[in-house]
């Protein structure tokens, strides 16, 4: 059975994952924003769990972070 997450929890988990992967690549939020075409403040909002990015933006993040989509959702 798949574990279900509340809206707030999944946004925070996803944001933490983006932050971890970004830092592993030594990218600033500004640089990640440049690579994805997303504003730095939007990246910050994602990482803090305040934003709910679209599938298109999630795909942009995965490409810039050099991971597949599944890896972005690996919260374990």
C-alpha positions as CSV (number, residue, x, y, z in Angstrom):
1,X,0.0,0.0,0.0
2,X,1.3,3.4,-0.9
3,X,1.7,6.0,1.8
4,X,-0.5,9.1,1.3
5,X,0.7,12.5,2.3
6,X,-1.2,15.6,3.3
7,X,-1.0,18.6,0.9
8,X,1.3,20.5,3.2
9,X,3.5,17.5,4.0
10,X,4.1,16.6,0.4
11,X,5.0,20.2,-0.5
12,X,7.5,20.3,2.3
13,X,9.0,16.9,1.5
14,X,9.3,17.8,-2.2
15,X,10.9,21.2,-1.3
16,X,13.4,19.5,1.0
17,X,14.3,17.1,-1.7
18,X,14.8,19.9,-4.3
19,X,17.0,21.8,-1.7
20,X,19.1,18.7,-1.0
21,X,19.7,17.9,-4.7
22,X,20.4,21.6,-5.5
23,X,23.0,21.8,-2.7
24,X,24.6,18.5,-3.9
25,X,25.3,20.3,-7.2
26,X,26.5,23.4,-5.4
27,X,23.9,25.5,-7.1
28,X,22.4,28.6,-5.7
29,X,18.6,29.2,-5.9
30,X,19.4,31.9,-8.5
31,X,21.4,29.5,-10.6
32,X,18.8,26.8,-10.4
33,X,16.2,29.5,-11.4
34,X,18.3,30.5,-14.4
35,X,18.7,26.9,-15.6
36,X,15.0,26.2,-15.3
37,X,13.6,29.6,-16.4
38,X,11.9,30.0,-13.0
39,X,12.3,32.9,-10.7
40,X,14.6,32.6,-7.7
41,X,11.7,33.5,-5.4
42,X,9.6,30.7,-6.9
43,X,12.5,28.2,-6.2
44,X,12.6,29.5,-2.7
45,X,8.9,29.0,-2.3
46,X,9.1,25.5,-3.5
47,X,12.0,24.7,-1.1
48,X,10.1,26.1,1.8
49,X,6.9,24.1,0.9
50,X,4.9,27.2,0.1
51,X,4.5,26.5,-3.7
52,X,2.8,23.7,-5.5
53,X,4.7,23.4,-8.8
54,X,3.1,22.1,-11.9
55,X,4.2,19.0,-13.7
56,X,6.0,21.1,-16.3
57,X,8.0,22.9,-13.7
58,X,8.8,19.7,-11.8
59,X,10.2,18.3,-15.1
60,X,12.3,21.5,-15.5
61,X,13.6,21.0,-12.0
62,X,14.5,17.4,-12.6
63,X,16.4,18.2,-15.8
64,X,18.4,21.1,-14.1
65,X,19.1,18.9,-11.1
66,X,20.2,16.0,-13.4
67,X,17.9,13.5,-12.0
68,X,14.9,11.6,-13.2
69,X,11.4,12.5,-12.0
70,X,11.2,9.4,-9.7
71,X,14.3,10.6,-7.8
72,X,12.7,14.0,-7.0
73,X,10.0,12.1,-5.2
74,X,12.2,9.7,-3.3
75,X,11.6,11.0,0.2
76,X,13.1,8.1,2.1
